[in-house]
Amino acid sequence: MTNLDTQSDRMNPKVSVVIPAKNESKTIAHVIKQVKNVHSNLEIIVVVNGSTDRTAEIAEQMGAIVIHYPIALGHGVGRSIGAKEAKGDIILFIDGDIVISSELLMPFVKAVENGADIALNTYQGPENTKNVSSIALSKWVLNSLLFSTGLGSSSMTTIPHAISRNALEVIGYDNLAVPPKAQAIAISSGLHVTQACFVDIRKINRKRRESPNPVIPLIVGDHLEAIHWMLSRSDPRVNRTDLGRQRERVRD
């Protein structure tokens, strides 16, 4: 490959990998190392926000494009910012604190290459539990309202997932800050949303969680926002049939 070819690849990457990160100096190098094997022509965008450690420095040393914010951006916003800067035809989203092998990341890129607009993780939430989690339930309810029960609880809230350039244009990079809303827009717009691969992020992510987990009400709230968005654009029954019910008879 000539230097001109190399420069062209950097200007026109096939895949953009967006990685939000906050104080992930222990994992970011390992995350980027795996990402580099996902595709021969990619750019890596690390959105470092609210970090007080060497995350940004390490990411730059690993060859990533670093977008640095001194304050924490909150969940999902880093994805939006990274997607806005992405140049690739395919955008793959992961997190800076979870090291996922390139073998598990490749199917998401491949699914979009093969025609999908959005490729989701088939992970459905914790198994072998007596009660369904509120997060898994909210994901399932949203997909059900979207006539996409085949997706189960698969969601753009969960990484990894990948989207096409077309999906980004339809959804709008700003709406990626609320992943369930982005998913609702995508499916309502007729985009091809599929499941690509199973990645057990609960098992891979060994970071100790707070109890109770403050992320739970945030994610459930995001799904309520997505449902509200749907309701504001449909009839009171969310486009479901009323069958033979004659409501007007009650008022006669």
C-alpha positions as CSV (number, residue, x, y, z in Angstrom):
1,M,0.0,0.0,0.0
2,T,1.4,3.4,-1.0
3,N,1.5,6.4,1.4
4,L,-1.2,8.0,-0.8
5,D,-3.5,4.9,-0.2
6,T,-2.8,5.0,3.5
7,Q,-3.7,8.7,3.6
8,S,-6.9,8.1,1.6
9,D,-8.0,5.3,4.1
10,R,-7.5,7.7,7.0
11,M,-9.6,10.3,5.2
12,N,-12.3,7.8,4.1
13,P,-12.5,5.0,6.7
14,K,-15.0,2.2,6.2
15,V,-15.6,1.8,9.9
16,S,-15.7,4.3,12.7
17,V,-15.5,2.9,16.2
18,V,-16.9,5.3,18.9
19,I,-15.7,4.7,22.5
20,P,-16.9,7.0,25.3
21,A,-14.6,6.8,28.3
22,K,-14.3,8.2,31.7
23,N,-11.3,7.3,33.9
24,E,-10.6,4.1,32.0
25,S,-6.8,4.2,32.0
26,K,-6.7,0.5,33.1
27,T,-8.7,-0.8,30.2
28,I,-8.6,1.7,27.3
29,A,-5.4,0.3,25.7
30,H,-6.8,-3.2,25.8
31,V,-10.1,-2.0,24.3
32,I,-8.4,-0.2,21.4
33,K,-6.0,-3.2,20.8
34,Q,-9.0,-5.4,20.1
35,V,-10.8,-2.8,18.0
36,K,-7.8,-2.5,15.7
37,N,-8.4,-6.0,14.5
38,V,-12.0,-5.5,13.6
39,H,-11.5,-4.0,10.1
40,S,-8.5,-3.1,7.9
41,N,-9.8,0.4,7.3
42,L,-11.1,2.1,10.4
43,E,-10.8,5.1,12.6
44,I,-11.1,4.9,16.4
45,I,-12.8,7.9,18.2
46,V,-12.4,8.0,21.9
47,V,-14.7,10.6,23.6
48,V,-12.9,11.2,26.9
49,N,-15.2,13.1,29.4
50,G,-14.8,13.9,33.0
51,S,-11.5,12.0,33.3
52,T,-8.9,12.8,35.9
53,D,-6.5,10.0,34.9
54,R,-4.4,9.2,31.7
55,T,-7.2,7.9,29.6
56,A,-6.8,10.6,26.9
57,E,-3.0,10.3,26.8
58,I,-3.1,6.5,26.5
59,A,-5.8,6.6,23.8
60,E,-3.7,9.1,21.7
61,Q,-0.6,6.9,22.1
62,M,-2.7,4.0,20.8
63,G,-3.5,6.0,17.6
64,A,-7.1,7.0,18.4
65,I,-8.7,10.3,17.6
66,V,-9.4,11.8,21.0
67,I,-12.2,14.2,21.8
68,H,-11.7,15.6,25.2
69,Y,-14.2,17.2,27.6
70,P,-13.2,18.2,31.1
71,I,-16.7,17.5,32.5
72,A,-18.7,14.3,32.5
73,L,-21.2,14.2,29.6
74,G,-23.6,11.6,31.0
75,H,-24.8,8.4,29.5
76,G,-25.2,8.3,25.7
77,V,-24.0,11.8,25.0
78,G,-20.5,10.6,24.2
79,R,-21.9,8.3,21.5
80,S,-23.7,11.3,19.9
81,I,-20.5,13.4,19.9
82,G,-18.4,10.5,18.5
83,A,-21.0,9.7,15.8
84,K,-21.1,13.4,14.8
85,E,-17.4,13.3,14.1
86,A,-17.4,9.8,12.5
87,K,-16.5,9.5,8.8
88,G,-17.1,5.8,8.3
89,D,-19.9,4.1,6.4
90,I,-20.4,1.9,9.5
91,I,-20.3,3.2,13.1
92,L,-19.6,0.6,15.8
93,F,-20.3,1.6,19.4
94,I,-18.6,0.1,22.5
95,D,-17.5,1.4,25.9
96,G,-14.1,2.2,27.3
97,D,-14.5,0.0,30.4
98,I,-15.4,-3.3,28.7
99,V,-12.8,-5.3,26.8
100,I,-14.5,-7.2,24.0
101,S,-12.6,-9.5,21.7
102,S,-12.3,-8.5,18.0
103,E,-13.9,-11.9,17.1
104,L,-17.1,-10.8,18.9
105,L,-17.1,-7.3,17.4
106,M,-16.7,-8.3,13.8
107,P,-20.2,-9.8,13.4
108,F,-21.7,-6.4,14.1
109,V,-19.7,-4.7,11.3
110,K,-20.3,-7.7,9.0
111,A,-24.1,-7.5,9.6
112,V,-24.2,-3.8,8.5
113,E,-21.9,-4.6,5.5
114,N,-24.5,-7.2,4.5
115,G,-27.3,-4.7,4.5
116,A,-28.5,-4.2,8.0
117,D,-29.0,-0.6,9.2
118,I,-28.6,-1.5,12.8
119,A,-27.0,-4.6,14.3
120,L,-27.8,-5.3,17.9
121,N,-26.4,-7.5,20.6
122,T,-28.7,-10.5,21.2
123,Y,-28.0,-10.2,25.0
124,Q,-31.4,-10.3,26.8
125,G,-30.4,-9.5,30.3
126,P,-29.5,-11.6,33.4
127,E,-30.6,-15.2,33.1
128,N,-31.6,-17.7,35.8
129,T,-33.4,-15.1,37.9
130,K,-36.8,-15.4,39.5
131,N,-38.0,-11.9,38.5
132,V,-37.6,-10.1,35.1
133,S,-35.5,-7.0,35.6
134,S,-37.2,-3.6,35.0
135,I,-34.6,-2.9,32.3
136,A,-35.2,-6.1,30.3
137,L,-39.0,-5.5,30.7
138,S,-38.8,-1.9,29.4
139,K,-36.8,-3.0,26.4
140,W,-39.3,-5.8,25.6
141,V,-42.3,-3.5,25.9
142,L,-40.7,-0.9,23.6
143,N,-39.9,-3.6,21.0
144,S,-43.4,-5.0,21.3
145,L,-45.0,-1.6,20.7
146,L,-42.7,-1.2,17.7
147,F,-44.1,-4.6,16.3
148,S,-40.6,-6.0,16.7
149,T,-41.1,-8.8,19.3
150,G,-38.5,-10.9,17.4
151,L,-35.9,-8.6,18.9
152,G,-36.9,-9.6,22.4
153,S,-35.0,-7.3,24.8
154,S,-32.2,-6.4,22.3
155,S,-31.6,-2.7,22.5
156,M,-29.4,0.1,21.4
157,T,-28.9,0.7,25.1
158,T,-26.6,-2.3,25.1
159,I,-23.2,-2.4,23.5
160,P,-21.8,-3.5,21.2
161,H,-24.0,-2.4,18.4
162,A,-23.4,-1.0,14.9
163,I,-25.3,1.3,12.6
164,S,-25.0,2.3,9.0
165,R,-24.4,5.8,7.7
166,N,-28.0,5.8,6.4
167,A,-29.3,5.0,9.9
168,L,-27.3,7.8,11.4
169,E,-28.8,10.3,8.9
170,V,-32.3,9.0,9.6
171,I,-32.0,8.9,13.4
172,G,-29.9,12.1,13.8
173,Y,-26.7,12.0,15.9
174,D,-28.3,14.0,18.7
175,N,-31.0,11.3,19.2
176,L,-28.3,8.7,19.9
177,A,-28.0,10.3,23.4
178,V,-31.2,8.4,24.2
179,P,-30.7,5.0,22.7
180,P,-34.3,3.7,23.0
181,K,-35.6,6.7,21.3
182,A,-33.0,6.2,18.5
183,Q,-34.2,2.6,18.2
184,A,-37.9,3.8,18.1
185,I,-37.1,6.3,15.3
186,A,-35.1,3.7,13.4
187,I,-37.8,1.0,13.4
188,S,-40.7,3.5,12.9
189,S,-38.8,4.8,9.8
190,G,-38.6,1.3,8.3
191,L,-34.9,0.7,8.9
192,H,-33.6,-2.8,8.9
193,V,-32.8,-3.7,12.5
194,T,-31.3,-7.1,13.2
195,Q,-29.5,-9.1,15.9
196,A,-25.8,-9.8,15.1
197,C,-24.1,-11.7,17.8
198,F,-24.4,-12.6,21.5
199,V,-22.0,-10.8,23.8
200,D,-22.4,-11.5,27.5
201,I,-21.5,-8.0,28.7
202,R,-22.7,-8.8,32.2
203,K,-20.0,-11.5,32.4
204,I,-17.3,-9.5,30.7
205,N,-17.9,-6.3,32.7
206,R,-16.6,-7.2,36.1
207,K,-16.6,-3.6,37.4
208,R,-18.3,-3.4,40.8
209,R,-21.8,-1.9,40.5
210,E,-23.4,0.3,43.1
211,S,-26.4,-1.1,44.9
212,P,-29.0,0.0,44.1
213,N,-27.7,0.7,40.6
214,P,-28.4,4.3,39.7
215,V,-28.4,3.5,36.0
216,I,-31.6,1.4,36.3
217,P,-34.1,4.4,36.6
218,L,-32.1,6.2,33.9
219,I,-32.5,3.4,31.4
220,V,-36.2,2.8,32.3
221,G,-36.8,6.5,31.9
222,D,-35.1,6.5,28.5
223,H,-37.5,3.8,27.4
224,L,-40.5,5.8,28.7
225,E,-39.2,8.8,26.7
226,A,-39.1,6.6,23.6
227,I,-42.6,5.3,24.2
228,H,-43.8,8.9,24.7
229,W,-42.2,9.8,21.4
230,M,-44.1,6.9,19.7
231,L,-47.5,7.9,21.3
232,S,-47.1,11.5,20.2
233,R,-46.9,10.2,16.6
234,S,-49.6,7.6,16.6
235,D,-53.2,7.0,17.6
236,P,-54.2,6.2,21.2
237,R,-53.8,2.5,20.6
238,V,-50.4,2.9,19.1
239,N,-51.7,1.8,15.7
240,R,-53.2,-1.5,17.1
241,T,-56.6,-2.6,15.8
242,D,-59.7,-2.2,17.9
243,L,-61.2,-5.3,16.2
244,G,-65.0,-5.3,16.4
245,R,-65.3,-3.1,19.5
246,Q,-68.0,-0.4,19.0
247,R,-67.1,2.2,21.6
248,E,-69.7,4.6,20.3
249,R,-72.4,2.3,21.6
250,V,-71.4,3.2,25.2
251,R,-72.3,6.8,24.6
252,D,-75.6,6.2,22.7
